[in-house]
Amino acid sequence: MTFKRLEIGIFLRLLGLLVLVYAAVYYAHKATYAPVIFAGFLVVALVVELARYITRSNRELASFILAVKYRDFSQHFNEDHTNPSLKQLHVAFNEVNSTFRQLNAEKEAQFKYLQTVLELIDTGIISYDAQGQVEWVNESFKQTLELPYLHNIHSLQKRHDVLYDAIMHLEPGLPAVVKLTVSNRTMQLLLSATSFKLHGRSFTLIAFKNVSHALDETETEAWQKLLRVMTHEIMNSVAPIASLADSLRRHVRLEKEKGTELLLHDSDLLDDVEEGIGIIQHRSEGLLNFAQVYRNFSKITMPLLTTIYVQELFNSISALLKSQLADQNITLLVSVEPPELMLHADSQLMEQVLINLVLNAAHAVAGCANSQIQLVGKTTDNDHVVVEVIDNGCGIPADVLDSIFIPFFTTHKSGSGIGLSLAKQIMHLHKGRIHVHSVEGTGSVFRLEF
């Protein structure tokens, strides 16, 4: 229909041109030039109008293609008040514009959805180009590294040089683990990288996840398995020795009581045998008690969670240890902010953890001037509860700092190496973490994060 209308319009205009040309020739033969000149103007005007009529669909098409080039789909082509020959073309243009607008809306919705997902996950993600210019970074990356903004990946070297070196040497498809300290918090990050090209530009995408908790859980589980095997073997081996030593000691005593005519050197020999058997029995029982302690340590599996007011927990610790600390001239300070701060935990296990930490702190400040231990309860920016045990003691040497949570490890002559290992396991059972920051000669901070 559109083409028929276009042909009719062209035919009528051409017919008008022929009539005007005929009229101009007719009056020219009669030497009447005024009508000829008038007819000539009309011919020119009609030719211009015919050209415009024929090319206006091309102009509409060119305007539409230019809008597509600049992704401007806001145009609307009039369908009701336009030339009938262009109505179908305008309808087609409007349908194409509507389709593109819908596709753009869907694309934008998908982008916002993906961006929201990437912001919510706990994996840090950063993308940068070949010059190091950061194209995109999610909130988890900023919070984990405490970087409010990062414009260039090379700027990371000033804040976290260890992480920067690991990223620069990271090969796509080969994950790596890097240990990093941020605001006195030590964490282990699992890094992975991938490279891709977009619009002719090369990009690198880095993703990292804090795997400290998972690694600690695996390590704790491995130690528990080892402890169960060791305590089982120790108790199975030592228990018969202790029982046999006790039997032999009783037999020797009976023989000494019966043997009234024993020679002097025989009596001395029996005394030595009795003493030796007594030592064997005493040490065997000591080993059995030692193994029993570690067996109990490995049996802690499920805390009884209740709501605990941190202030009441601190008051309980203070009442238990106040006299002992006062005898050592150690001041215990308690601070809770806000005062009604609460946490969900096993009260008995938490008391055990804090008692161990406070006693360790007391050992660290022993002999120091103005010995002081602080119990601090507070919340972080993301509303997590934090409990800190702070001392101004001798600090922990850097070469042993990574080993203090390992079972059996201790720097105290009278220590068993169980306190901090137990504290770490209890915190893992509460889905929390324990960190330490220590400076030799200044003091230590043990931080419990729930």
C-alpha positions in Angstrom: 0.0 0.0 0.0 2.8 2.4 0.9 4.6 1.8 -2.4 1.3 2.3 -4.4 0.8 5.6 -2.6 4.4 6.6 -3.4 4.0 5.7 -7.0 0.7 7.7 -7.3 2.4 10.7 -5.7 5.3 10.6 -8.1 3.0 10.0 -11.1 0.9 13.1 -10.3 3.9 15.3 -9.8 5.4 14.1 -13.1 2.1 14.7 -14.8 2.1 18.3 -13.4 5.6 18.8 -14.8 4.6 17.6 -18.3 1.6 20.0 -18.2 3.8 22.9 -17.2 6.4 22.1 -19.8 3.8 21.8 -22.5 2.2 25.1 -21.4 5.6 26.8 -21.5 6.4 25.5 -25.0 2.9 26.5 -26.2 3.2 30.1 -25.0 6.8 30.3 -26.2 5.6 29.6 -29.8 3.1 32.4 -29.4 5.8 34.7 -28.2 4.0 35.3 -24.9 6.8 35.2 -22.5 5.1 36.1 -19.2 3.3 32.8 -18.9 6.5 31.0 -20.0 8.5 32.6 -17.2 5.7 31.8 -14.7 5.6 28.2 -15.9 9.4 28.0 -15.6 9.2 29.0 -11.9 6.5 26.4 -11.3 8.5 23.7 -13.1 11.5 24.5 -10.8 9.4 24.5 -7.7 7.7 21.2 -8.7 11.1 19.5 -9.4 12.4 20.6 -6.0 9.2 19.3 -4.4 9.4 16.0 -6.3 13.0 15.6 -5.2 12.0 16.3 -1.6 9.0 13.9 -1.9 11.2 11.1 -3.2 14.1 11.5 -0.7 12.1 12.2 2.5 12.0 8.5 3.3 15.8 8.5 2.9 16.1 11.5 5.3 13.9 9.7 7.8 16.0 6.6 7.5 19.2 8.6 7.8 17.9 10.3 11.0 17.0 6.9 12.4 20.4 5.3 11.7 22.2 8.3 13.2 20.1 7.9 16.4 21.0 4.2 16.5 24.7 5.1 16.0 24.6 7.3 19.1 22.3 4.9 21.0 19.5 7.4 21.2 16.3 5.4 21.3 14.2 8.2 22.9 12.9 9.4 19.5 9.3 8.9 18.6 8.2 9.0 14.9 4.7 10.4 14.4 2.4 7.7 13.1 -0.9 9.5 12.9 -0.1 13.0 11.5 2.3 12.2 8.8 2.3 11.5 5.1 0.5 8.2 4.5 3.5 7.0 2.5 5.7 7.3 5.6 3.3 5.9 8.2 4.4 2.3 7.8 8.1 3.4 8.0 7.4 5.4 11.2 5.7 2.4 12.7 8.7 0.2 12.0 11.1 2.8 13.4 9.0 3.0 16.6 8.9 -0.7 17.0 12.7 -1.0 16.6 13.2 1.9 19.2 10.9 0.1 21.6 12.8 -3.2 21.2 16.1 -1.5 21.8 14.8 0.4 24.8 13.6 -2.9 26.3 16.9 -4.6 25.6 18.8 -1.7 27.2 16.5 -1.9 30.3 17.0 -5.7 30.6 20.8 -5.2 30.2 20.9 -2.5 32.8 18.8 -4.6 35.2 21.1 -7.6 34.7 24.2 -5.3 35.3 22.6 -3.9 38.5 21.7 -7.4 39.7 25.3 -8.7 39.0 26.8 -5.6 40.7 24.6 -6.1 43.8 25.6 -9.8 44.0 29.3 -8.9 43.7 28.9 -6.3 46.4 27.2 -8.8 48.8 29.6 -11.7 48.5 32.5 -11.9 51.0 35.1 -12.4 48.2 37.2 -9.3 47.3 37.2 -8.5 43.6 39.2 -5.9 41.7 39.7 -5.4 37.9 42.4 -3.2 36.3 43.7 -2.6 32.8 47.3 -3.0 31.4 48.3 0.4 32.8 47.1 -0.6 36.3 44.0 1.7 36.2 41.3 0.2 38.4 38.1 -0.2 36.5 36.0 -1.8 39.2 36.4 -2.9 42.9 33.7 -4.3 45.2 33.0 -3.4 48.8 34.4 -6.6 50.2 37.8 -5.7 48.8 37.7 -2.2 50.4 36.5 -3.5 53.8 39.0 -6.3 54.0 42.0 -4.1 53.2 40.5 -1.0 54.8 40.9 1.0 51.6 38.1 3.5 51.0 39.2 3.9 47.3 41.9 2.7 44.9 42.4 4.4 41.6 45.5 2.5 40.5 46.7 -1.0 41.4 50.3 0.3 41.9 49.1 2.5 44.7 48.5 -0.7 46.7 52.3 -1.1 47.1 52.4 1.8 49.6 49.7 0.3 51.9 50.2 -3.5 51.5 53.5 -4.3 49.7 53.2 -8.0 50.5 49.8 -8.3 48.8 51.0 -6.1 45.9 54.0 -8.3 45.2 51.8 -11.4 45.4 49.4 -9.9 42.9 52.1 -8.8 40.5 53.6 -12.3 40.5 50.2 -14.1 40.4 49.7 -16.2 37.3 46.2 -16.8 35.9 44.9 -20.2 36.9 47.5 -20.7 39.7 46.0 -19.7 43.1 48.3 -18.5 45.8 48.0 -17.9 49.6 49.4 -14.8 51.1 49.6 -13.8 54.8 48.6 -10.2 55.5 48.3 -8.0 58.5 45.6 -5.2 58.5 45.1 -3.1 61.6 46.6 -5.7 63.9 44.5 -8.5 62.3 46.5 -11.2 60.6 44.7 -13.1 57.8 45.5 -15.5 55.1 44.1 -14.6 51.6 43.6 -17.1 48.8 44.3 -15.2 45.6 43.3 -16.1 42.0 43.6 -14.2 38.8 42.2 -14.2 35.3 42.9 -12.1 32.2 40.5 -11.1 29.4 40.1 -8.5 26.6 37.2 -6.2 26.2 36.8 -3.7 23.3 40.5 -4.2 22.4 41.7 -3.5 26.0 43.4 -6.0 28.2 42.2 -6.5 31.8 43.2 -8.5 34.8 40.6 -9.6 37.4 41.8 -10.5 40.9 39.7 -12.3 43.4 40.7 -13.1 47.0 39.0 -14.7 49.9 40.0 -14.7 53.6 40.6 -18.4 54.3 42.1 -17.9 57.8 39.1 -19.4 59.5 38.9 -22.4 57.2 42.7 -23.1 57.5 42.5 -22.7 61.3 39.6 -25.2 61.4 41.6 -27.7 59.3 44.6 -27.2 61.5 42.6 -27.6 64.7 41.0 -30.7 63.4 44.4 -32.2 62.5 45.7 -31.4 66.0 42.6 -33.0 67.6 43.1 -36.2 65.6 46.8 -36.3 66.5 46.0 -35.7 70.2 43.4 -38.4 70.2 45.9 -40.9 68.8 48.7 -39.7 71.1 46.6 -39.8 74.3 45.2 -43.2 73.4 48.7 -44.6 72.9 50.1 -42.9 76.0 47.3 -44.1 78.3 47.4 -47.7 76.9 51.2 -47.9 77.3 51.6 -46.1 80.7 48.5 -47.4 82.5 50.0 -51.0 82.8 53.3 -49.6 83.9 51.7 -47.6 86.7 49.6 -50.6 87.7 52.6 -52.9 87.7 54.8 -50.4 89.6 52.1 -50.1 92.3 51.9 -53.9 92.6 55.7 -54.2 92.9 55.9 -51.5 95.5 53.3 -53.2 97.6 55.2 -56.5 97.3 58.5 -54.9 98.4 56.8 -53.3 101.4 55.4 -56.7 102.4 58.8 -58.4 102.1 60.4 -55.6 104.2 57.8 -56.1 106.9 58.2 -59.9 106.9 62.0 -59.9 106.5 63.1 -59.2 110.1 66.4 -61.0 109.6 67.5 -59.2 106.4 71.0 -58.1 106.2 71.8 -54.5 106.2 72.8 -54.3 102.5 69.7 -56.3 101.5 67.6 -53.8 103.4 69.3 -50.9 101.6 68.7 -52.7 98.3 65.0 -53.0 99.0 64.8 -49.4 100.0 66.4 -48.4 96.7 64.1 -50.7 94.8 61.1 -49.3 96.6 62.2 -45.7 95.9 62.8 -46.5 92.2 59.4 -48.1 91.8 57.8 -45.1 93.6 59.4 -42.8 91.1 58.2 -44.9 88.2 54.7 -45.0 89.6 54.7 -41.2 90.2 55.9 -40.3 86.7 53.5 -42.8 85.1 50.5 -41.3 87.0 51.8 -37.8 85.9 51.8 -39.0 82.3 48.3 -40.4 82.7 47.0 -37.1 84.1 48.8 -35.2 81.3 47.2 -37.4 78.6 43.8 -37.0 80.3 44.0 -33.2 80.1 44.6 -33.4 76.3 41.9 -36.0 75.9 39.4 -33.6 77.5 40.8 -30.8 75.3 40.0 -32.9 72.2 36.5 -33.7 73.4 35.2 -30.1 73.4 32.8 -30.2 70.5 29.6 -28.2 71.1 29.2 -25.0 73.1 26.0 -24.2 75.0 25.1 -20.8 73.6 23.3 -18.3 75.8 23.1 -14.5 75.9 25.9 -13.1 78.0 26.3 -9.6 79.2 29.9 -8.7 78.7 30.0 -6.5 81.8 28.8 -9.4 84.0 31.4 -11.8 82.4 34.2 -9.3 83.1 32.9 -8.8 86.7 33.0 -12.6 87.2 36.6 -12.8 85.9 37.6 -9.9 88.1 36.1 -11.4 91.2 37.9 -14.7 90.5 41.4 -13.3 89.9 41.4 -10.0 91.8 43.0 -11.4 94.9 45.7 -13.3 92.9 46.5 -10.3 90.8 46.6 -8.0 93.8 49.2 -10.2 95.4 51.4 -9.7 92.3 50.8 -5.9 92.3 48.9 -6.1 89.0 46.1 -3.7 88.2 43.1 -5.1 86.4 41.0 -2.5 84.5 37.6 -3.3 82.9 36.0 -1.3 80.1 32.7 -2.1 78.3 31.2 0.1 75.6 28.2 0.2 75.4 27.5 -0.9 79.0 24.7 -3.3 77.9 27.0 -5.0 75.3 25.9 -8.7 74.8 27.2 -11.7 73.0 25.9 -15.2 72.3 28.4 -17.7 73.7 29.0 -20.5 76.3 29.6 -18.6 79.5 31.8 -21.4 81.1 34.0 -21.7 78.0 34.3 -17.9 77.7 35.3 -17.7 81.4 37.9 -20.4 80.7 39.3 -18.5 77.7 39.5 -15.2 79.6 41.1 -16.7 82.7 43.8 -18.3 80.5 44.4 -15.0 78.7 44.5 -13.0 81.9 46.9 -15.4 83.6 49.1 -15.4 80.6 49.1 -11.6 80.7 49.9 -11.7 84.4 52.9 -13.8 83.6 54.0 -11.3 80.9 53.7 -8.3 83.2 55.4 -9.9 86.2 58.3 -7.8 87.4 57.3 -4.8 85.2 56.7 -1.3 86.7 53.1 -0.3 86.8 51.9 -3.7 85.8 48.5 -3.5 84.2 46.0 -5.7 82.4 42.9 -4.4 80.6 39.7 -6.3 79.8 37.9 -4.3 77.0 34.5 -5.1 75.4 33.3 -3.1 72.3 31.8 -3.4 68.9 33.3 -2.9 65.4 32.0 -0.8 62.6 30.0 -3.8 61.3 28.5 -4.4 64.7 30.6 -7.5 65.6 31.4 -7.9 69.3 35.1 -7.8 70.2 36.7 -8.6 73.5 40.4 -7.7 74.1 42.9 -8.6 76.8 45.6 -6.0 76.8 48.8 -6.0 78.9 51.9 -3.7 79.1 54.3 -6.6 79.7 57.4 -7.9 77.9 55.6 -8.8 74.7 56.0 -11.9 72.6 59.1 -12.4 70.4 58.4 -12.2 66.7 60.0 -15.6 66.0 57.6 -17.4 68.2 54.5 -15.4 67.5 53.2 -17.8 64.8 53.6 -20.8 67.1 51.8 -19.7 70.3 48.5 -21.3 69.3 50.1 -24.7 68.5 49.3 -27.4 71.1 52.2 -28.4 73.4 54.1 -25.1 72.5 54.9 -22.9 75.5 57.6 -20.5 76.5 56.8 -20.9 80.2 58.9 -23.4 82.2 55.8 -24.4 84.1 53.4 -24.1 81.2 51.6 -27.1 79.5 51.1 -25.4 76.1 47.3 -26.0 76.3 45.8 -22.6 77.2 46.0 -20.8 73.9 45.3 -23.9 71.9 42.2 -24.4 74.0 41.2 -20.7 73.5 41.6 -21.0 69.8 39.5 -24.1 69.6 36.8 -22.6 71.7 36.6 -19.5 69.5 36.3 -21.7 66.4 33.4 -23.5 68.0 31.8 -20.1 68.5 32.4 -19.3 64.8 34.8 -16.5 66.0 38.5 -15.8 65.8 41.4 -15.0 68.1 44.2 -12.7 67.0 47.3 -11.4 68.8 49.3 -8.3 68.2 52.5 -8.0 70.2 55.5 -5.7 70.4 58.5 -6.8 72.4 59.0 -4.4 75.4 55.6 -2.8 74.9 52.9 -5.4 75.5 50.4 -7.7 73.8 46.8 -7.5 72.7 44.7 -10.7 72.4 41.6 -10.0 70.4 38.5 -12.2 70.4 36.1 -11.5 67.5 32.6 -12.9 67.6 
